[in-house]
Amino acid sequence: MHTAAARFADPFRLVLNLPDWAVAELQQLPECLPALTDRMAAVIRFARLNVQRQTGGPFAAGVFERDSGRLIVIGVNRVMPLNCSSAHAEVMALCLAQQQLGVYDLGGPGLPAHQLVVNWSPCAMCFGAVLWSGIRSLVIAGAGPEMEQITGFDEGPMPTEWRAELARRGIELTEDLLRQEALADFKTFAASEAVVYNARRGDRP
């Protein structure tokens, strides 16, 4: 893992990296996970390990080829370790996938359809990242207020018609996949009394 000194050696270079354990775990996963439940199970496991290893918040997201299930990358939340409020799991996964594939648009010409799998619905910031990423499919463990109520995280002002906006942009949505498993891990996180890192703790100015 990079030390703080190494990260700040060049003040004009931004480094967003996965923790070492996540890199090792990725190398142990199958090349393809054809079943949606297997993709979500892997994402939920990464979110759980991220909390257990104290390397970020209880969130993970994976980028896969939608039809084959080929795994591109699974990202985890890195906000606190990297001192970057944008380093949510979805942003990490999408940026790493784009870097690996050498594209800024995961839905560009000649590419297979890509899918983002997340252990809860995106926050306001990550919803925007999903729209701009080029993915053609979004799979979430659940949506609604339960995660925020359990953990205390502030997900921001999501558009009321966010599902319709995904459809309008040609992004398929699959919901409630392993929902109870995801909620159980959020409850475990809450019971641990780990830091909830909302800016201003979610207060309005």
Backbone bond lengths (Angstrom), bond angles and torsions (degrees), N, CA, C in turn:
res aa  C-N    CA-C-N  psi(-1)  N-CA   C-N-CA  omega(-1)  CA-C   N-CA-C  phi
1 M - - - 1.464 - - 1.527 109.23 -
2 H 1.329 115.97 139.83 1.453 119.57 -179.77 1.525 110.44 -68.32
3 T 1.329 116.32 138.98 1.459 120.24 175.82 1.516 109.27 -80.31
4 A 1.349 115.63 165.24 1.457 119.86 178.03 1.527 110.47 -60.84
5 A 1.335 116.52 -40.10 1.462 119.76 -179.39 1.517 111.40 -61.46
6 A 1.347 116.35 -41.04 1.455 119.99 -179.89 1.524 111.29 -66.38
7 R 1.331 116.60 -39.00 1.456 120.37 -178.53 1.520 111.10 -63.80
8 F 1.335 117.27 -36.34 1.444 119.90 -174.19 1.532 112.34 -100.19
9 A 1.332 117.91 11.51 1.459 120.66 179.72 1.523 110.64 -62.10
10 D 1.326 117.75 -34.95 1.457 122.41 177.26 1.523 107.60 -119.62
11 P 1.337 118.67 104.65 1.466 120.87 -175.14 1.522 113.54 -70.13
12 F 1.329 117.87 -6.22 1.456 121.20 -178.34 1.529 112.03 -112.08
13 R 1.321 115.76 20.04 1.464 121.15 179.47 1.514 108.49 -129.12
14 L 1.313 116.69 128.40 1.459 122.00 -178.96 1.524 109.70 -101.07
15 V 1.332 117.22 126.55 1.459 122.25 179.10 1.523 108.13 -122.05
16 L 1.328 115.73 120.23 1.460 122.22 173.48 1.523 107.37 -119.93
17 N 1.317 116.32 109.37 1.458 119.48 -172.58 1.524 111.15 -124.87
18 L 1.315 115.22 155.48 1.455 121.41 172.54 1.522 109.29 -78.98
19 P 1.329 117.53 151.42 1.469 119.15 173.46 1.529 110.43 -66.87
20 D 1.319 116.20 157.69 1.457 120.85 -175.88 1.523 112.34 -58.11
21 W 1.335 117.14 -38.87 1.466 119.21 -177.65 1.528 110.43 -62.51
22 A 1.354 117.28 -36.76 1.464 120.69 -178.90 1.528 111.08 -67.01
23 V 1.318 116.46 -39.26 1.465 120.10 176.83 1.528 109.99 -61.75
24 A 1.326 116.29 -44.39 1.466 120.28 179.21 1.524 111.33 -63.90
25 E 1.338 116.95 -41.95 1.465 120.78 179.30 1.527 111.56 -64.90
26 L 1.319 117.06 -39.46 1.461 120.24 178.53 1.528 111.49 -60.43
27 Q 1.318 115.45 -37.47 1.459 119.91 -178.77 1.523 112.31 -69.93
28 Q 1.344 117.05 -17.41 1.458 121.36 179.69 1.525 113.00 -92.57
29 L 1.324 117.49 -13.47 1.459 120.68 -177.77 1.530 110.55 -77.31
30 P 1.347 116.77 153.97 1.473 119.22 175.01 1.521 111.34 -62.17
31 E 1.297 116.20 155.95 1.469 120.29 178.64 1.520 110.97 -64.00
32 C 1.332 116.71 -35.20 1.455 121.76 -179.72 1.523 110.58 -128.22
33 L 1.322 116.06 142.10 1.460 123.08 173.04 1.529 106.33 -124.40
34 P 1.332 117.70 88.55 1.468 120.51 -173.82 1.529 113.99 -63.49
35 A 1.328 118.40 -33.50 1.463 121.09 -175.87 1.529 110.63 -85.88
36 L 1.328 116.66 134.51 1.459 120.64 178.63 1.521 111.87 -59.14
37 T 1.325 116.98 -38.91 1.461 119.34 -179.27 1.524 111.11 -63.54
38 D 1.326 117.88 -34.38 1.461 120.60 177.62 1.522 111.20 -68.60
39 R 1.325 116.50 -37.49 1.467 119.80 177.69 1.533 110.03 -64.02
40 M 1.336 116.02 -46.70 1.462 119.26 179.80 1.516 111.42 -65.86
41 A 1.325 117.73 -39.36 1.463 120.45 179.27 1.525 110.73 -60.45
42 A 1.330 117.02 -39.61 1.462 120.58 177.96 1.524 110.97 -65.27
43 V 1.326 116.74 -42.00 1.466 121.17 179.68 1.528 110.52 -64.17
44 I 1.334 117.07 -45.27 1.467 120.56 179.29 1.524 110.44 -62.31
45 R 1.309 117.07 -38.53 1.469 120.23 178.65 1.526 110.82 -63.72
46 F 1.315 117.72 -41.66 1.461 120.60 178.33 1.528 110.87 -63.43
47 A 1.331 116.89 -40.29 1.467 119.75 177.57 1.528 110.82 -62.12
48 R 1.322 116.04 -41.27 1.471 120.80 179.38 1.518 110.91 -64.58
49 L 1.327 116.37 -44.25 1.463 120.46 -179.52 1.525 110.98 -66.55
50 N 1.324 117.15 -33.14 1.456 120.00 179.92 1.528 110.83 -61.72
51 V 1.323 116.68 -37.35 1.460 120.89 176.64 1.521 110.66 -72.82
52 Q 1.323 115.89 -46.20 1.461 119.83 -177.99 1.515 112.20 -61.69
53 R 1.332 116.81 -37.01 1.471 121.05 -179.48 1.534 112.24 -85.69
54 Q 1.339 115.95 -3.45 1.471 121.89 179.41 1.530 111.77 58.13
55 T 1.348 114.82 45.39 1.461 120.48 -179.58 1.532 112.22 -115.90
56 G 1.345 116.63 14.98 1.460 120.00 178.03 1.513 111.16 152.96
57 G 1.334 115.18 -173.51 1.452 121.78 -177.56 1.518 112.83 -78.74
58 P 1.352 117.62 177.42 1.465 122.58 -171.60 1.528 114.34 -84.39
59 F 1.320 116.25 47.22 1.460 120.00 -175.78 1.532 110.28 -135.46
60 A 1.336 114.83 143.40 1.462 121.15 175.39 1.519 108.45 -145.68
61 A 1.323 115.54 158.39 1.460 121.62 -179.90 1.522 108.48 -150.04
62 G 1.319 115.96 139.78 1.454 120.19 -179.74 1.512 112.22 -122.18
63 V 1.317 116.48 142.88 1.466 122.22 173.53 1.525 107.51 -105.99
64 F 1.326 115.05 127.07 1.462 122.89 -179.77 1.525 109.11 -131.50
65 E 1.334 116.11 157.33 1.459 118.89 163.39 1.526 106.32 -71.07
66 R 1.310 116.77 125.30 1.467 120.70 -171.94 1.528 113.25 -58.49
67 D 1.324 117.51 -45.72 1.459 120.29 -170.77 1.521 113.47 -84.15
68 S 1.325 117.26 -37.62 1.468 120.09 -178.03 1.516 112.60 -91.56
69 G 1.325 116.65 -23.58 1.457 120.08 -175.12 1.511 113.50 81.28
70 R 1.334 117.41 10.03 1.464 118.97 179.31 1.522 109.71 -62.06
71 L 1.316 115.44 128.51 1.462 121.57 -178.44 1.519 110.57 -80.06
72 I 1.319 115.83 127.41 1.462 120.74 172.78 1.524 109.24 -94.08
73 V 1.338 116.92 -56.73 1.456 120.28 -179.96 1.528 109.25 -166.44
74 I 1.316 116.61 153.78 1.462 122.72 168.37 1.520 107.32 -118.49
75 G 1.314 115.44 122.68 1.455 121.18 178.19 1.514 111.13 -102.88
76 V 1.316 116.47 154.60 1.460 122.06 177.01 1.522 109.46 -125.28
77 N 1.320 115.22 159.36 1.463 121.39 178.83 1.526 110.13 -63.32
78 R 1.365 116.57 131.24 1.465 120.85 -176.61 1.522 111.57 -131.78
79 V 1.324 117.56 23.20 1.459 121.56 -173.34 1.520 112.59 -54.90
80 M 1.319 117.55 -57.21 1.464 120.32 -174.43 1.527 113.31 -71.99
81 P 1.347 120.03 -46.22 1.465 118.98 -178.80 1.526 113.79 -61.58
82 L 1.340 116.87 -32.27 1.461 120.38 -176.77 1.523 113.03 -101.57
83 N 1.342 116.73 3.22 1.465 120.70 -178.70 1.526 111.31 50.71
84 C 1.333 115.13 49.57 1.461 120.91 -176.90 1.521 108.70 -140.90
85 S 1.327 116.98 109.63 1.464 120.14 -176.99 1.526 112.66 -67.48
86 S 1.334 117.13 -15.40 1.465 120.63 179.30 1.523 113.22 -88.20
87 A 1.321 118.18 -7.09 1.468 121.14 -172.51 1.528 111.92 -82.38
88 H 1.351 114.93 52.13 1.458 120.38 173.33 1.523 109.33 -74.07
89 A 1.319 116.15 163.47 1.467 120.24 -175.36 1.521 111.81 -59.33
90 E 1.345 117.11 -42.29 1.460 119.66 -178.80 1.524 111.46 -63.57
91 V 1.328 116.46 -43.22 1.464 120.43 179.56 1.529 109.97 -63.97
92 M 1.327 116.13 -43.73 1.462 119.63 178.40 1.527 110.98 -58.80
93 A 1.335 116.74 -48.55 1.461 120.53 -176.98 1.523 111.51 -64.93
94 L 1.313 117.32 -46.35 1.461 119.91 -178.48 1.524 111.98 -64.78
95 C 1.336 116.90 -43.95 1.469 119.86 179.83 1.524 111.81 -64.79
96 L 1.333 116.22 -42.83 1.463 119.25 179.69 1.523 111.27 -65.72
97 A 1.338 117.42 -38.91 1.465 120.51 178.19 1.526 110.37 -64.72
98 Q 1.326 117.29 -44.78 1.459 120.38 179.17 1.524 111.24 -63.04
99 Q 1.328 116.21 -38.67 1.461 119.94 178.11 1.521 110.66 -65.57
100 Q 1.328 116.79 -44.62 1.471 120.25 -179.23 1.524 111.61 -62.76
101 L 1.341 116.11 -40.18 1.457 120.20 -175.93 1.522 112.56 -87.54
102 G 1.340 117.25 -9.99 1.461 120.75 178.54 1.511 113.13 70.33
103 V 1.341 115.92 35.57 1.461 120.56 179.86 1.526 109.28 -137.34
104 Y 1.314 116.71 155.78 1.460 120.25 172.24 1.521 111.03 -99.41
105 D 1.343 116.19 -11.87 1.460 122.06 -176.69 1.527 108.60 -125.18
106 L 1.344 116.13 106.50 1.465 120.16 -178.64 1.528 112.61 -71.66
107 G 1.326 116.48 -4.38 1.463 120.41 175.83 1.512 112.05 -113.63
108 G 1.319 116.52 22.25 1.460 121.10 -176.88 1.519 113.92 -70.78
109 P 1.327 116.68 170.12 1.468 121.78 -178.44 1.527 112.12 -57.35
110 G 1.324 115.12 136.92 1.458 120.67 175.72 1.511 114.96 82.52
111 L 1.330 117.55 -3.57 1.459 120.50 -179.34 1.526 110.72 -97.03
112 P 1.329 117.09 148.79 1.464 118.61 171.63 1.523 109.83 -69.07
113 A 1.312 116.70 159.79 1.464 120.42 175.96 1.524 109.11 -65.76
114 H 1.327 116.04 132.49 1.457 120.58 179.63 1.526 110.59 -107.61
115 Q 1.310 114.10 152.24 1.462 122.53 -174.53 1.515 109.79 -127.85
116 L 1.336 115.56 140.21 1.455 121.63 174.82 1.522 108.24 -109.73
117 V 1.336 115.89 126.86 1.465 122.83 -179.30 1.522 107.31 -115.31
118 V 1.343 117.58 124.41 1.463 122.23 -172.79 1.526 109.73 -132.38
119 N 1.344 116.16 147.37 1.462 118.79 -177.69 1.522 113.92 -83.82
120 W 1.320 118.63 13.03 1.464 125.07 163.92 1.516 107.43 -171.07
121 S 1.316 118.06 173.88 1.462 120.46 -179.28 1.527 110.30 -67.86
122 P 1.327 118.10 149.82 1.462 120.94 -177.44 1.530 112.13 -65.09
123 C 1.328 115.66 151.94 1.465 121.22 170.98 1.527 108.82 -75.82
124 A 1.328 116.12 -179.95 1.464 120.25 -178.48 1.527 111.90 -58.70
125 M 1.323 117.12 -43.05 1.465 120.61 -179.78 1.527 110.74 -66.12
126 C 1.319 116.43 -47.67 1.460 120.31 -175.28 1.521 112.10 -70.63
127 F 1.331 116.97 -26.38 1.459 119.30 173.89 1.527 109.58 -60.64
128 G 1.328 116.81 -43.92 1.453 119.69 175.53 1.516 112.29 -61.64
129 A 1.328 116.23 -41.82 1.467 119.86 179.45 1.525 111.10 -62.40
130 V 1.329 116.78 -37.41 1.464 120.99 177.22 1.529 109.87 -61.66
131 L 1.320 116.80 -46.27 1.468 120.04 -178.09 1.523 112.09 -61.50
132 W 1.332 117.36 -37.66 1.470 120.11 -175.47 1.530 112.98 -86.69
133 S 1.325 117.48 -10.98 1.462 120.68 -170.11 1.523 114.45 -75.35
134 G 1.326 116.92 -27.41 1.459 120.17 -175.81 1.517 114.02 95.04
135 I 1.344 118.27 0.04 1.466 118.01 177.76 1.519 110.00 -65.49
136 R 1.310 116.26 154.34 1.459 122.01 -178.33 1.530 112.31 -110.85
137 S 1.335 117.24 -2.62 1.459 120.37 -176.79 1.515 109.01 -151.37
138 L 1.345 115.99 135.72 1.459 122.55 176.29 1.524 108.05 -124.33
139 V 1.326 116.05 126.16 1.465 122.16 178.45 1.518 107.57 -119.67
140 I 1.333 116.96 126.27 1.468 120.58 -177.32 1.526 110.19 -128.10
141 A 1.319 115.43 149.09 1.462 120.30 178.17 1.518 110.88 -70.90
142 G 1.327 116.96 -27.56 1.447 119.83 179.73 1.510 110.56 -179.35
143 A 1.328 114.94 171.99 1.454 122.53 175.48 1.518 107.33 -144.42
144 G 1.320 115.59 165.93 1.452 118.55 -179.01 1.515 111.21 113.10
145 P 1.338 116.82 -178.90 1.461 121.19 -170.91 1.528 115.25 -80.68
146 E 1.320 117.83 -7.07 1.464 119.07 -171.52 1.523 113.30 -58.49
147 M 1.331 116.78 -45.30 1.464 118.75 -177.26 1.525 111.10 -61.66
148 E 1.336 117.24 -45.08 1.459 120.50 179.36 1.527 110.92 -63.87
149 Q 1.323 116.66 -40.61 1.465 120.51 -179.90 1.526 111.33 -64.34
150 I 1.322 116.35 -37.98 1.464 120.48 -178.39 1.521 111.29 -73.46
151 T 1.338 116.69 -46.51 1.468 120.48 -169.49 1.523 114.29 -97.59
152 G 1.326 117.75 -29.21 1.463 120.12 -174.57 1.511 114.26 90.99
153 F 1.345 118.53 2.47 1.464 119.92 176.83 1.524 110.28 -70.48
154 D 1.324 116.23 145.74 1.462 123.51 178.32 1.521 108.26 -99.71
155 E 1.334 116.90 113.92 1.459 120.79 -177.19 1.524 112.98 -91.31
156 G 1.320 117.70 -3.99 1.457 120.20 174.32 1.520 113.54 82.50
157 P 1.338 115.06 -179.72 1.468 120.98 -174.23 1.523 112.61 -83.56
158 M 1.313 116.75 82.22 1.463 120.30 177.35 1.522 110.39 -67.51
159 P 1.345 117.63 142.05 1.469 119.82 175.13 1.531 110.57 -59.55
160 T 1.320 116.23 140.01 1.461 120.36 179.78 1.519 111.31 -59.47
161 E 1.318 116.66 -38.73 1.466 121.65 -176.53 1.531 111.74 -100.00
162 W 1.344 116.79 41.19 1.470 118.39 -175.03 1.529 112.33 -65.29
163 R 1.311 117.40 -33.21 1.466 119.29 178.56 1.528 110.50 -65.45
164 A 1.315 116.48 -43.37 1.466 120.53 178.83 1.523 110.96 -64.21
165 E 1.346 116.71 -35.02 1.468 119.73 179.33 1.522 110.89 -67.32
166 L 1.314 117.45 -39.10 1.468 119.84 174.87 1.524 110.30 -59.33
167 A 1.332 116.43 -47.94 1.461 120.63 -179.01 1.523 111.04 -61.31
168 R 1.329 116.51 -40.70 1.460 120.65 -179.60 1.514 111.65 -61.00
169 R 1.321 115.98 -31.66 1.464 120.88 -179.03 1.524 112.86 -94.74
170 G 1.326 117.13 9.50 1.460 120.89 175.47 1.515 114.49 75.60
171 I 1.341 116.62 27.59 1.468 120.94 178.28 1.520 108.67 -106.42
172 E 1.319 116.83 113.51 1.462 121.77 179.63 1.528 109.57 -68.66
173 L 1.314 116.44 144.18 1.462 121.33 179.30 1.518 110.04 -122.68
174 T 1.342 115.55 129.06 1.466 122.48 172.78 1.519 107.17 -120.72
175 E 1.327 117.23 126.53 1.463 121.83 -175.35 1.521 112.18 -117.27
176 D 1.333 114.53 163.35 1.472 123.55 170.23 1.528 112.92 61.25
177 L 1.318 115.51 42.33 1.458 120.51 175.68 1.533 108.49 -97.92
178 L 1.315 117.65 114.80 1.471 124.61 -175.50 1.531 110.71 57.43
179 R 1.315 115.75 40.62 1.461 122.24 -177.51 1.529 112.24 -58.13
180 Q 1.311 116.92 -48.37 1.463 119.83 -176.43 1.524 111.82 -66.01
181 E 1.320 117.45 -34.28 1.463 120.78 176.59 1.532 110.36 -63.83
182 A 1.327 116.16 -43.18 1.470 119.99 178.81 1.517 110.97 -64.24
183 L 1.326 117.24 -45.02 1.463 120.42 -179.91 1.522 111.96 -63.54
184 A 1.321 116.90 -36.38 1.472 120.03 178.27 1.517 110.88 -61.48
185 D 1.325 117.28 -39.13 1.468 120.10 179.15 1.520 111.33 -70.68
186 F 1.330 117.85 -34.75 1.465 119.52 175.85 1.528 110.55 -64.49
187 K 1.323 117.05 -37.13 1.467 120.73 177.49 1.530 110.59 -65.38
188 T 1.331 116.06 -39.70 1.464 119.81 177.18 1.521 110.47 -63.50
189 F 1.330 116.62 -42.06 1.461 120.74 177.14 1.525 110.51 -59.77
190 A 1.321 117.00 -47.09 1.459 120.74 -178.81 1.518 111.34 -61.24
191 A 1.330 116.66 -39.76 1.469 120.83 -179.49 1.521 111.98 -66.88
192 S 1.337 116.87 -24.23 1.464 120.62 -178.91 1.517 112.33 -75.01
193 E 1.334 117.27 -13.45 1.464 123.28 -177.86 1.530 112.04 59.13
194 A 1.334 115.97 31.74 1.467 120.46 174.96 1.529 109.59 -67.49
195 V 1.319 115.76 160.98 1.461 120.93 -178.16 1.522 110.58 -66.65
196 V 1.323 116.20 132.70 1.459 122.92 170.62 1.525 106.22 -100.27
197 Y 1.328 116.84 114.70 1.461 121.50 -161.88 1.522 114.20 -92.75
198 N 1.325 119.97 22.85 1.466 119.40 179.21 1.530 111.11 -50.32
199 A 1.320 116.72 135.22 1.466 119.87 172.57 1.522 108.27 -60.23
200 R 1.332 116.37 130.74 1.475 122.30 -175.84 1.515 110.85 55.64
201 R 1.350 116.43 20.96 1.460 122.61 -177.47 1.519 111.68 53.48
202 G 1.347 115.82 32.57 1.448 120.97 176.42 1.505 114.28 83.64
203 D 1.342 118.49 0.04 1.458 120.83 -178.98 1.521 110.34 -70.26
204 R 1.301 116.07 149.13 1.467 121.49 174.03 1.525 108.47 -88.55
205 P 1.342 118.50 145.77 1.465 121.41 179.78 1.528 110.51 -64.97
